[in-house]
Amino acid sequence: MTEELKKKLTEIQYHVTQENGTEPPFRNEFDSHYEDGIYVDIVSGKPLFSSKDKYDAGCGWPSFTKPIESMEVIEKTDITHGMKRVEVRSKTADSHLGHVFPDGPGEDGLRYCINSAALRFVSIDNLEKEGFGEYSKLF
């Protein structure tokens, strides 16, 4: 599987999702992206977040108030880099996505700070064509 993923993913996508890496802040694909649609796991293709829950947290990475499918986003304690944080991973592919922090504007007060390299965007116009028609109702 590792060699397959190395062929499928870019170097930064592999580093982020498989090696628990982090892409540079403010220099990533989706930090300033606000088109209507959903964000799926770059590895499994499973839906993770909606553009309706995306906001500018000023941190340099895409930020969301909640996952689109809570069962697909799992949380794990992360004590790397001398900090205690909550890591966010995709359930199906076990991709490292980013971290969740308790400083968001949403109902639950959470900020899902996610690496663009872990995501693929599906625009509202392509939801049906790509098999995500059920999410059209969000828009």
N, CA, C and O atoms as a GROMACS GRO file, in nm:
protein
  556
    1MET      N    1   0.082  -0.120   0.000
    1MET     CA    2   0.000   0.000   0.000
    1MET      C    3   0.086   0.126   0.000
    1MET      O    4   0.050   0.225  -0.063
    2THR      N    5   0.198   0.122   0.070
    2THR     CA    6   0.284   0.240   0.079
    2THR      C    7   0.334   0.284  -0.058
    2THR      O    8   0.329   0.404  -0.089
    3GLU      N    9   0.380   0.192  -0.140
    3GLU     CA   10   0.430   0.227  -0.274
    3GLU      C   11   0.318   0.280  -0.362
    3GLU      O   12   0.338   0.374  -0.439
    4GLU      N   13   0.199   0.220  -0.350
    4GLU     CA   14   0.082   0.268  -0.424
    4GLU      C   15   0.051   0.412  -0.389
    4GLU      O   16   0.028   0.495  -0.477
    5LEU      N   17   0.052   0.442  -0.258
    5LEU     CA   18   0.022   0.578  -0.213
    5LEU      C   19   0.129   0.676  -0.257
    5LEU      O   20   0.098   0.790  -0.292
    6LYS      N   21   0.253   0.634  -0.257
    6LYS     CA   22   0.362   0.723  -0.301
    6LYS      C   23   0.344   0.761  -0.448
    6LYS      O   24   0.382   0.870  -0.489
    7LYS      N   25   0.286   0.671  -0.526
    7LYS     CA   26   0.260   0.700  -0.667
    7LYS      C   27   0.137   0.788  -0.684
    7LYS      O   28   0.133   0.874  -0.772
    8LYS      N   29   0.037   0.766  -0.600
    8LYS     CA   30  -0.091   0.837  -0.610
    8LYS      C   31  -0.083   0.980  -0.557
    8LYS      O   32  -0.143   1.072  -0.614
    9LEU      N   33  -0.009   1.000  -0.449
    9LEU     CA   34  -0.005   1.128  -0.380
    9LEU      C   35   0.119   1.209  -0.417
    9LEU      O   36   0.221   1.153  -0.457
   10THR      N   37   0.108   1.341  -0.402
   10THR     CA   38   0.226   1.425  -0.417
   10THR      C   39   0.314   1.404  -0.293
   10THR      O   40   0.271   1.342  -0.196
   11GLU      N   41   0.433   1.455  -0.297
   11GLU     CA   42   0.526   1.441  -0.184
   11GLU      C   43   0.467   1.501  -0.056
   11GLU      O   44   0.476   1.440   0.051
   12ILE      N   45   0.408   1.621  -0.066
   12ILE     CA   46   0.353   1.685   0.054
   12ILE      C   47   0.228   1.613   0.102
   12ILE      O   48   0.206   1.602   0.222
   13GLN      N   49   0.145   1.563   0.010
   13GLN     CA   50   0.026   1.487   0.050
   13GLN      C   51   0.066   1.360   0.126
   13GLN      O   52   0.005   1.325   0.227
   14TYR      N   53   0.168   1.293   0.076
   14TYR     CA   54   0.215   1.171   0.143
   14TYR      C   55   0.273   1.206   0.281
   14TYR      O   56   0.243   1.140   0.380
   15HIS      N   57   0.356   1.309   0.285
   15HIS     CA   58   0.420   1.350   0.411
   15HIS      C   59   0.314   1.384   0.517
   15HIS      O   60   0.325   1.341   0.632
   16VAL      N   61   0.214   1.460   0.479
   16VAL     CA   62   0.110   1.501   0.574
   16VAL      C   63   0.026   1.381   0.618
   16VAL      O   64   0.012   1.356   0.738
   17THR      N   65  -0.030   1.307   0.523
   17THR     CA   66  -0.126   1.203   0.557
   17THR      C   67  -0.064   1.076   0.615
   17THR      O   68  -0.124   1.011   0.700
   18GLN      N   69   0.056   1.041   0.570
   18GLN     CA   70   0.116   0.914   0.611
   18GLN      C   71   0.227   0.927   0.714
   18GLN      O   72   0.256   0.833   0.788
   19GLU      N   73   0.289   1.046   0.720
   19GLU     CA   74   0.400   1.068   0.813
   19GLU      C   75   0.368   1.173   0.919
   19GLU      O   76   0.458   1.224   0.986
   20ASN      N   77   0.239   1.204   0.933
   20ASN     CA   78   0.193   1.302   1.033
   20ASN      C   79   0.258   1.438   1.018
   20ASN      O   80   0.287   1.506   1.116
   21GLY      N   81   0.281   1.477   0.894
   21GLY     CA   82   0.347   1.604   0.867
   21GLY      C   83   0.252   1.722   0.873
   21GLY      O   84   0.132   1.707   0.895
   22THR      N   85   0.308   1.840   0.852
   22THR     CA   86   0.231   1.965   0.847
   22THR      C   87   0.283   2.046   0.730
   22THR      O   88   0.404   2.061   0.712
   23GLU      N   89   0.192   2.098   0.652
   23GLU     CA   90   0.230   2.183   0.539
   23GLU      C   91   0.253   2.327   0.590
   23GLU      O   92   0.209   2.361   0.700
   24PRO      N   93   0.320   2.409   0.512
   24PRO     CA   94   0.346   2.547   0.556
   24PRO      C   95   0.216   2.627   0.568
   24PRO      O   96   0.127   2.614   0.483
   25PRO      N   97   0.204   2.709   0.672
   25PRO     CA   98   0.085   2.794   0.685
   25PRO      C   99   0.082   2.900   0.575
   25PRO      O  100   0.187   2.946   0.529
   26PHE      N  101  -0.038   2.938   0.535
   26PHE     CA  102  -0.063   3.043   0.436
   26PHE      C  103  -0.014   3.010   0.295
   26PHE      O  104  -0.040   3.085   0.202
   27ARG      N  105   0.056   2.898   0.279
   27ARG     CA  106   0.105   2.859   0.146
   27ARG      C  107   0.054   2.719   0.113
   27ARG      O  108   0.131   2.627   0.089
   28ASN      N  109  -0.078   2.707   0.113
   28ASN     CA  110  -0.140   2.579   0.084
   28ASN      C  111  -0.267   2.602   0.003
   28ASN      O  112  -0.319   2.714  -0.002
   29GLU      N  113  -0.316   2.499  -0.058
   29GLU     CA  114  -0.423   2.510  -0.156
   29GLU      C  115  -0.556   2.565  -0.104
   29GLU      O  116  -0.622   2.641  -0.176
   30PHE      N  117  -0.596   2.530   0.017
   30PHE     CA  118  -0.731   2.563   0.059
   30PHE      C  119  -0.745   2.666   0.172
   30PHE      O  120  -0.856   2.691   0.217
   31ASP      N  121  -0.636   2.725   0.217
   31ASP     CA  122  -0.646   2.824   0.324
   31ASP      C  123  -0.743   2.937   0.287
   31ASP      O  124  -0.827   2.974   0.368
   32SER      N  125  -0.731   2.990   0.167
   32SER     CA  126  -0.816   3.102   0.123
   32SER      C  127  -0.919   3.059   0.020
   32SER      O  128  -0.962   3.141  -0.062
   33HIS      N  129  -0.960   2.936   0.023
   33HIS     CA  130  -1.054   2.881  -0.074
   33HIS      C  131  -1.194   2.879  -0.013
   33HIS      O  132  -1.214   2.820   0.093
   34TYR      N  133  -1.291   2.943  -0.080
   34TYR     CA  134  -1.426   2.952  -0.022
   34TYR      C  135  -1.537   2.916  -0.120
   34TYR      O  136  -1.650   2.962  -0.103
   35GLU      N  137  -1.508   2.838  -0.221
   35GLU     CA  138  -1.609   2.791  -0.315
   35GLU      C  139  -1.701   2.691  -0.244
   35GLU      O  140  -1.657   2.620  -0.154
   36ASP      N  141  -1.828   2.684  -0.284
   36ASP     CA  142  -1.923   2.589  -0.225
   36ASP      C  143  -1.890   2.447  -0.269
   36ASP      O  144  -1.868   2.421  -0.387
   37GLY      N  145  -1.888   2.356  -0.172
   37GLY     CA  146  -1.863   2.216  -0.200
   37GLY      C  147  -1.819   2.144  -0.074
   37GLY      O  148  -1.834   2.196   0.037
   38ILE      N  149  -1.765   2.025  -0.092
   38ILE     CA  150  -1.719   1.948   0.022
   38ILE      C  151  -1.571   1.912   0.005
   38ILE      O  152  -1.517   1.912  -0.105
   39TYR      N  153  -1.510   1.883   0.117
   39TYR     CA  154  -1.370   1.841   0.120
   39TYR      C  155  -1.367   1.695   0.161
   39TYR      O  156  -1.426   1.656   0.261
   40VAL      N  157  -1.297   1.614   0.081
   40VAL     CA  158  -1.289   1.471   0.107
   40VAL      C  159  -1.144   1.432   0.138
   40VAL      O  160  -1.051   1.504   0.104
   41ASP      N  161  -1.128   1.319   0.202
   41ASP     CA  162  -0.996   1.264   0.234
   41ASP      C  163  -0.923   1.235   0.103
   41ASP      O  164  -0.976   1.164   0.018
   42ILE      N  165  -0.804   1.288   0.086
   42ILE     CA  166  -0.725   1.270  -0.036
   42ILE      C  167  -0.692   1.122  -0.060
   42ILE      O  168  -0.670   1.082  -0.174
   43VAL      N  169  -0.688   1.042   0.046
   43VAL     CA  170  -0.653   0.900   0.034
   43VAL      C  171  -0.776   0.814   0.008
   43VAL      O  172  -0.779   0.738  -0.089
   44SER      N  173  -0.878   0.825   0.093
   44SER     CA  174  -0.995   0.736   0.082
   44SER      C  175  -1.109   0.794  -0.001
   44SER      O  176  -1.192   0.719  -0.052
   45GLY      N  177  -1.113   0.926  -0.016
   45GLY     CA  178  -1.223   0.989  -0.087
   45GLY      C  179  -1.348   1.006  -0.003
   45GLY      O  180  -1.452   1.048  -0.054
   46LYS      N  181  -1.340   0.974   0.125
   46LYS     CA  182  -1.456   0.986   0.215
   46LYS      C  183  -1.480   1.134   0.249
   46LYS      O  184  -1.384   1.208   0.271
   47PRO      N  185  -1.607   1.177   0.254
   47PRO     CA  186  -1.640   1.315   0.290
   47PRO      C  187  -1.594   1.348   0.433
   47PRO      O  188  -1.613   1.269   0.526
   48LEU      N  189  -1.535   1.466   0.448
   48LEU     CA  190  -1.486   1.509   0.579
   48LEU      C  191  -1.547   1.641   0.625
   48LEU      O  192  -1.596   1.650   0.737
   49PHE      N  193  -1.544   1.743   0.540
   49PHE     CA  194  -1.588   1.877   0.580
   49PHE      C  195  -1.665   1.945   0.467
   49PHE      O  196  -1.648   1.912   0.350
   50SER      N  197  -1.751   2.040   0.505
   50SER     CA  198  -1.829   2.119   0.410
   50SER      C  199  -1.776   2.263   0.408
   50SER      O  200  -1.731   2.315   0.510
   51SER      N  201  -1.784   2.324   0.292
   51SER     CA  202  -1.745   2.465   0.281
   51SER      C  203  -1.835   2.553   0.367
   51SER      O  204  -1.796   2.663   0.405
   52LYS      N  205  -1.955   2.507   0.397
   52LYS     CA  206  -2.048   2.584   0.482
   52LYS      C  207  -1.996   2.597   0.626
   52LYS      O  208  -2.036   2.688   0.698
   53ASP      N  209  -1.908   2.507   0.666
   53ASP     CA  210  -1.851   2.509   0.801
   53ASP      C  211  -1.709   2.560   0.803
   53ASP      O  212  -1.641   2.553   0.906
   54LYS      N  213  -1.662   2.612   0.691
   54LYS     CA  214  -1.524   2.663   0.679
   54LYS      C  215  -1.523   2.812   0.713
   54LYS      O  216  -1.616   2.885   0.680
   55TYR      N  217  -1.417   2.855   0.777
   55TYR     CA  218  -1.405   2.997   0.810
   55TYR      C  219  -1.257   3.035   0.817
   55TYR      O  220  -1.170   2.948   0.823
   56ASP      N  221  -1.229   3.164   0.815
   56ASP     CA  222  -1.092   3.213   0.822
   56ASP      C  223  -1.053   3.233   0.967
   56ASP      O  224  -1.094   3.330   1.030
   57ALA      N  225  -0.973   3.140   1.019
   57ALA     CA  226  -0.928   3.149   1.158
   57ALA      C  227  -0.799   3.231   1.169
   57ALA      O  228  -0.753   3.260   1.279
   58GLY      N  229  -0.742   3.267   1.054
   58GLY     CA  230  -0.619   3.346   1.054
   58GLY      C  231  -0.495   3.266   1.090
   58GLY      O  232  -0.389   3.323   1.115
   59CYS      N  233  -0.507   3.135   1.092
   59CYS     CA  234  -0.395   3.049   1.134
   59CYS      C  235  -0.310   3.002   1.017
   59CYS      O  236  -0.200   2.950   1.037
   60GLY      N  237  -0.360   3.018   0.894
   60GLY     CA  238  -0.282   2.978   0.778
   60GLY      C  239  -0.318   2.843   0.720
   60GLY      O  240  -0.261   2.800   0.620
   61TRP      N  241  -0.414   2.775   0.782
   61TRP     CA  242  -0.462   2.646   0.733
   61TRP      C  243  -0.614   2.651   0.724
   61TRP      O  244  -0.676   2.731   0.795
   62PRO      N  245  -0.675   2.569   0.640
   62PRO     CA  246  -0.821   2.564   0.637
   62PRO      C  247  -0.876   2.528   0.775
   62PRO      O  248  -0.825   2.437   0.841
   63SER      N  249  -0.978   2.600   0.817
   63SER     CA  250  -1.038   2.575   0.948
   63SER      C  251  -1.188   2.554   0.932
   63SER      O  252  -1.254   2.623   0.854
   64PHE      N  253  -1.240   2.458   1.007
   64PHE     CA  254  -1.381   2.421   1.001
   64PHE      C  255  -1.436   2.414   1.142
   64PHE      O  256  -1.363   2.385   1.237
   65THR      N  257  -1.566   2.441   1.157
   65THR     CA  258  -1.629   2.433   1.289
   65THR      C  259  -1.670   2.292   1.327
   65THR      O  260  -1.684   2.260   1.445
   66LYS      N  261  -1.689   2.206   1.224
   66LYS     CA  262  -1.729   2.068   1.251
   66LYS      C  263  -1.708   1.982   1.128
   66LYS      O  264  -1.702   2.034   1.016
   67PRO      N  265  -1.697   1.852   1.147
   67PRO     CA  266  -1.688   1.761   1.032
   67PRO      C  267  -1.826   1.743   0.968
   67PRO      O  268  -1.929   1.759   1.033
   68ILE      N  269  -1.826   1.709   0.841
   68ILE     CA  270  -1.951   1.680   0.771
   68ILE      C  271  -2.002   1.543   0.812
   68ILE      O  272  -2.123   1.521   0.820
   69GLU      N  273  -1.911   1.452   0.839
   69GLU     CA  274  -1.944   1.316   0.883
   69GLU      C  275  -1.861   1.287   1.008
   69GLU      O  276  -1.744   1.251   0.997
   70SER      N  277  -1.920   1.302   1.124
   70SER     CA  278  -1.843   1.288   1.248
   70SER      C  279  -1.786   1.147   1.267
   70SER      O  280  -1.685   1.131   1.334
   71MET      N  281  -1.849   1.046   1.208
   71MET     CA  282  -1.799   0.909   1.223
   71MET      C  283  -1.669   0.888   1.144
   71MET      O  284  -1.593   0.795   1.173
   72GLU      N  285  -1.642   0.973   1.044
   72GLU     CA  286  -1.524   0.956   0.960
   72GLU      C  287  -1.403   1.032   1.015
   72GLU      O  288  -1.290   1.009   0.970
   73VAL      N  289  -1.424   1.120   1.111
   73VAL     CA  290  -1.316   1.199   1.170
   73VAL      C  291  -1.295   1.152   1.314
   73VAL      O  292  -1.384   1.164   1.398
   74ILE      N  293  -1.177   1.099   1.340
   74ILE     CA  294  -1.148   1.050   1.475
   74ILE      C  295  -1.042   1.138   1.541
   74ILE      O  296  -0.960   1.199   1.474
   75GLU      N  297  -1.047   1.141   1.672
   75GLU     CA  298  -0.955   1.225   1.749
   75GLU      C  299  -0.863   1.138   1.834
   75GLU      O  300  -0.906   1.038   1.892
   76LYS      N  301  -0.736   1.178   1.840
   76LYS     CA  302  -0.637   1.105   1.919
   76LYS      C  303  -0.550   1.206   1.995
   76LYS      O  304  -0.524   1.316   1.945
   77THR      N  305  -0.508   1.170   2.113
   77THR     CA  306  -0.417   1.255   2.189
   77THR      C  307  -0.282   1.259   2.119
   77THR      O  308  -0.229   1.155   2.078
   78ASP      N  309  -0.226   1.378   2.107
   78ASP     CA  310  -0.097   1.399   2.041
   78ASP      C  311  -0.007   1.475   2.138
   78ASP      O  312  -0.036   1.589   2.174
   79ILE      N  313   0.103   1.413   2.181
   79ILE     CA  314   0.195   1.478   2.276
   79ILE      C  315   0.330   1.509   2.212
   79ILE      O  316   0.430   1.526   2.281
   80THR      N  317   0.333   1.516   2.077
   80THR     CA  318   0.457   1.548   2.007
   80THR      C  319   0.488   1.697   2.019
   80THR      O  320   0.400   1.777   2.053
   81HIS      N  321   0.610   1.734   1.991
   81HIS     CA  322   0.655   1.873   1.990
   81HIS      C  323   0.638   1.944   2.124
   81HIS      O  324   0.623   2.066   2.128
   82GLY      N  325   0.639   1.867   2.232
   82GLY     CA  326   0.631   1.926   2.366
   82GLY      C  327   0.496   1.987   2.401
   82GLY      O  328   0.486   2.067   2.494
   83MET      N  329   0.393   1.949   2.327
   83MET     CA  330   0.258   2.002   2.351
   83MET      C  331   0.160   1.888   2.367
   83MET      O  332   0.184   1.776   2.321
   84LYS      N  333   0.050   1.915   2.432
   84LYS     CA  334  -0.060   1.819   2.437
   84LYS      C  335  -0.171   1.875   2.350
   84LYS      O  336  -0.230   1.978   2.381
   85ARG      N  337  -0.197   1.805   2.240
   85ARG     CA  338  -0.299   1.849   2.145
   85ARG      C  339  -0.390   1.731   2.110
   85ARG      O  340  -0.366   1.618   2.152
   86VAL      N  341  -0.493   1.760   2.033
   86VAL     CA  342  -0.582   1.656   1.985
   86VAL      C  343  -0.565   1.647   1.833
   86VAL      O  344  -0.601   1.738   1.759
   87GLU      N  345  -0.509   1.535   1.791
   87GLU     CA  346  -0.489   1.510   1.650
   87GLU      C  347  -0.620   1.464   1.587
   87GLU      O  348  -0.701   1.398   1.652
   88VAL      N  349  -0.642   1.499   1.460
   88VAL     CA  350  -0.759   1.456   1.385
   88VAL      C  351  -0.711   1.367   1.270
   88VAL      O  352  -0.622   1.404   1.194
   89ARG      N  353  -0.772   1.248   1.260
   89ARG     CA  354  -0.739   1.151   1.156
   89ARG      C  355  -0.867   1.105   1.087
   89ARG      O  356  -0.976   1.112   1.145
   90SER      N  357  -0.853   1.059   0.964
   90SER     CA  358  -0.968   1.001   0.896
   90SER      C  359  -0.980   0.855   0.939
   90SER      O  360  -0.879   0.785   0.950
   91LYS      N  361  -1.101   0.811   0.962
   91LYS     CA  362  -1.122   0.675   1.012
   91LYS      C  363  -1.088   0.569   0.907
   91LYS      O  364  -1.016   0.474   0.936
   92THR      N  365  -1.140   0.585   0.787
   92THR     CA  366  -1.124   0.482   0.684
   92THR      C  367  -0.978   0.465   0.641
   92THR      O  368  -0.929   0.352   0.636
   93ALA      N  369  -0.910   0.574   0.610
   93ALA     CA  370  -0.772   0.564   0.560
   93ALA      C  371  -0.667   0.586   0.668
   93ALA      O  372  -0.548   0.566   0.644
   94ASP      N  373  -0.709   0.627   0.786
   94ASP     CA  374  -0.616   0.661   0.894
   94ASP      C  375  -0.518   0.770   0.852
   94ASP      O  376  -0.402   0.770   0.893
   95SER      N  377  -0.566   0.863   0.769
   95SER     CA  378  -0.484   0.976   0.724
   95SER      C  379  -0.474   1.080   0.836
   95SER      O  380  -0.573   1.110   0.903
   96HIS      N  381  -0.355   1.133   0.855
   96HIS     CA  382  -0.340   1.248   0.945
   96HIS      C  383  -0.400   1.367   0.872
   96HIS      O  384  -0.364   1.396   0.758
   97LEU      N  385  -0.492   1.437   0.939
   97LEU     CA  386  -0.559   1.553   0.879
   97LEU      C  387  -0.508   1.683   0.938
   97LEU      O  388  -0.485   1.780   0.864
   98GLY      N  389  -0.491   1.687   1.069
   98GLY     CA  390  -0.452   1.810   1.139
   98GLY      C  391  -0.483   1.796   1.286
   98GLY      O  392  -0.462   1.690   1.345
   99HIS      N  393  -0.533   1.905   1.346
   99HIS     CA  394  -0.564   1.906   1.489
   99HIS      C  395  -0.694   1.981   1.514
   99HIS      O  396  -0.738   2.060   1.431
  100VAL      N  397  -0.755   1.955   1.628
  100VAL     CA  398  -0.876   2.027   1.667
  100VAL      C  399  -0.845   2.103   1.796
  100VAL      O  400  -0.782   2.050   1.888
  101PHE      N  401  -0.891   2.228   1.801
  101PHE     CA  402  -0.864   2.315   1.915
  101PHE      C  403  -0.995   2.371   1.969
  101PHE      O  404  -1.092   2.384   1.894
  102PRO      N  405  -0.999   2.404   2.098
  102PRO     CA  406  -1.123   2.454   2.160
  102PRO      C  407  -1.140   2.606   2.150
  102PRO      O  408  -1.186   2.669   2.245
  103ASP      N  409  -1.105   2.664   2.034
  103ASP     CA  410  -1.114   2.810   2.021
  103ASP      C  411  -1.191   2.852   1.895
  103ASP      O  412  -1.165   2.959   1.840
  104GLY      N  413  -1.285   2.770   1.852
  104GLY     CA  414  -1.360   2.800   1.731
  104GLY      C  415  -1.488   2.876   1.758
  104GLY      O  416  -1.534   2.884   1.872
  105PRO      N  417  -1.547   2.931   1.652
  105PRO     CA  418  -1.668   3.013   1.666
  105PRO      C  419  -1.798   2.934   1.663
  105PRO      O  420  -1.905   2.991   1.688
  106GLY      N  421  -1.793   2.807   1.633
  106GLY     CA  422  -1.915   2.728   1.616
  106GLY      C  423  -1.985   2.694   1.746
  106GLY      O  424  -1.942   2.732   1.855
  107GLU      N  425  -2.094   2.623   1.731
  107GLU     CA  426  -2.178   2.581   1.843
  107GLU      C  427  -2.099   2.509   1.952
  107GLU      O  428  -2.120   2.533   2.071
  108ASP      N  429  -2.008   2.422   1.910
  108ASP     CA  430  -1.928   2.344   2.005
  108ASP      C  431  -1.798   2.413   2.044
  108ASP      O  432  -1.723   2.362   2.127
  109GLY      N  433  -1.770   2.529   1.983
  109GLY     CA  434  -1.648   2.603   2.016
  109GLY      C  435  -1.522   2.536   1.966
  109GLY      O  436  -1.414   2.558   2.022
  110LEU      N  437  -1.533   2.455   1.859
  110LEU     CA  438  -1.416   2.383   1.809
  110LEU      C  439  -1.364   2.444   1.679
  110LEU      O  440  -1.440   2.500   1.600
  111ARG      N  441  -1.234   2.430   1.659
  111ARG     CA  442  -1.168   2.470   1.535
  111ARG      C  443  -1.090   2.350   1.483
  111ARG      O  444  -0.989   2.311   1.541
  112TYR      N  445  -1.137   2.294   1.374
  112TYR     CA  446  -1.066   2.185   1.309
  112TYR      C  447  -0.967   2.249   1.212
  112TYR      O  448  -1.005   2.298   1.107
  113CYS      N  449  -0.841   2.247   1.249
  113CYS     CA  450  -0.732   2.306   1.172
  113CYS      C  451  -0.673   2.194   1.086
  113CYS      O  452  -0.604   2.106   1.138
  114ILE      N  453  -0.698   2.198   0.956
  114ILE     CA  454  -0.672   2.085   0.868
  114ILE      C  455  -0.571   2.122   0.759
  114ILE      O  456  -0.575   2.231   0.703
  115ASN      N  457  -0.481   2.030   0.731
  115ASN     CA  458  -0.385   2.048   0.622
  115ASN      C  459  -0.455   2.035   0.487
  115ASN      O  460  -0.527   1.938   0.464
  116SER      N  461  -0.435   2.132   0.398
  116SER     CA  462  -0.491   2.124   0.263
  116SER      C  463  -0.445   1.996   0.193
  116SER      O  464  -0.520   1.936   0.116
  117ALA      N  465  -0.321   1.956   0.219
  117ALA     CA  466  -0.263   1.840   0.152
  117ALA      C  467  -0.336   1.710   0.186
  117ALA      O  468  -0.318   1.610   0.118
  118ALA      N  469  -0.418   1.710   0.290
  118ALA     CA  470  -0.495   1.591   0.328
  118ALA      C  471  -0.632   1.590   0.262
  118ALA      O  472  -0.708   1.494   0.277
  119LEU      N  473  -0.663   1.696   0.187
  119LEU     CA  474  -0.797   1.714   0.133
  119LEU      C  475  -0.801   1.720  -0.020
  119LEU      O  476  -0.703   1.756  -0.085
  120ARG      N  477  -0.917   1.683  -0.072
  120ARG     CA  478  -0.949   1.707  -0.213
  120ARG      C  479  -1.085   1.776  -0.211
  120ARG      O  480  -1.176   1.734  -0.140
  121PHE      N  481  -1.098   1.882  -0.289
  121PHE     CA  482  -1.223   1.958  -0.293
  121PHE      C  483  -1.313   1.908  -0.405
  121PHE      O  484  -1.266   1.883  -0.517
  122VAL      N  485  -1.442   1.893  -0.376
  122VAL     CA  486  -1.543   1.858  -0.476
  122VAL      C  487  -1.644   1.973  -0.478
  122VAL      O  488  -1.716   1.994  -0.380
  123SER      N  489  -1.649   2.045  -0.588
  123SER     CA  490  -1.738   2.161  -0.597
  123SER      C  491  -1.884   2.118  -0.601
  123SER      O  492  -1.915   2.004  -0.636
  124ILE      N  493  -1.972   2.210  -0.566
  124ILE     CA  494  -2.115   2.184  -0.565
  124ILE      C  495  -2.161   2.133  -0.702
  124ILE      O  496  -2.251   2.048  -0.709
  125ASP      N  497  -2.102   2.183  -0.809
  125ASP     CA  498  -2.138   2.142  -0.945
  125ASP      C  499  -2.100   1.999  -0.977
  125ASP      O  500  -2.156   1.939  -1.069
  126ASN      N  501  -2.006   1.943  -0.903
  126ASN     CA  502  -1.959   1.807  -0.930
  126ASN      C  503  -2.003   1.704  -0.828
  126ASN      O  504  -1.968   1.586  -0.839
  127LEU      N  505  -2.081   1.744  -0.728
  127LEU     CA  506  -2.121   1.651  -0.623
  127LEU      C  507  -2.194   1.530  -0.679
  127LEU      O  508  -2.160   1.416  -0.647
  128GLU      N  509  -2.293   1.554  -0.760
  128GLU     CA  510  -2.373   1.444  -0.817
  128GLU      C  511  -2.284   1.353  -0.903
  128GLU      O  512  -2.287   1.231  -0.890
  129LYS      N  513  -2.208   1.414  -0.991
  129LYS     CA  514  -2.123   1.340  -1.085
  129LYS      C  515  -2.022   1.251  -1.013
  129LYS      O  516  -1.989   1.142  -1.060
  130GLU      N  517  -1.972   1.297  -0.898
  130GLU     CA  518  -1.870   1.222  -0.825
  130GLU      C  519  -1.927   1.131  -0.716
  130GLU      O  520  -1.852   1.073  -0.637
  131GLY      N  521  -2.060   1.119  -0.712
  131GLY     CA  522  -2.122   1.028  -0.618
  131GLY      C  523  -2.151   1.086  -0.481
  131GLY      O  524  -2.173   1.011  -0.385
  132PHE      N  525  -2.151   1.219  -0.470
  132PHE     CA  526  -2.177   1.285  -0.343
  132PHE      C  527  -2.306   1.367  -0.347
  132PHE      O  528  -2.321   1.464  -0.273
  133GLY      N  529  -2.400   1.327  -0.432
  133GLY     CA  530  -2.525   1.401  -0.450
  133GLY      C  531  -2.602   1.425  -0.322
  133GLY      O  532  -2.671   1.526  -0.310
  134GLU      N  533  -2.592   1.334  -0.227
  134GLU     CA  534  -2.664   1.350  -0.100
  134GLU      C  535  -2.622   1.476  -0.024
  134GLU      O  536  -2.697   1.524   0.061
  135TYR      N  537  -2.504   1.528  -0.054
  135TYR     CA  538  -2.455   1.648   0.017
  135TYR      C  539  -2.502   1.778  -0.049
  135TYR      O  540  -2.479   1.886   0.006
  136SER      N  541  -2.567   1.769  -0.164
  136SER     CA  542  -2.619   1.888  -0.231
  136SER      C  543  -2.717   1.964  -0.143
  136SER      O  544  -2.726   2.086  -0.152
  137LYS      N  545  -2.788   1.892  -0.057
  137LYS     CA  546  -2.890   1.956   0.029
  137LYS      C  547  -2.827   2.055   0.127
  137LYS      O  548  -2.896   2.140   0.182
  138LEU      N  549  -2.698   2.045   0.150
  138LEU     CA  550  -2.630   2.138   0.240
  138LEU      C  551  -2.623   2.278   0.181
  138LEU      O  552  -2.603   2.376   0.253
  139PHE      N  553  -2.638   2.287   0.049
  139PHE     CA  554  -2.622   2.414  -0.019
  139PHE      C  555  -2.754   2.460  -0.074
  139PHE      O  556  -2.762   2.566  -0.136
   0.00000   0.00000   0.00000
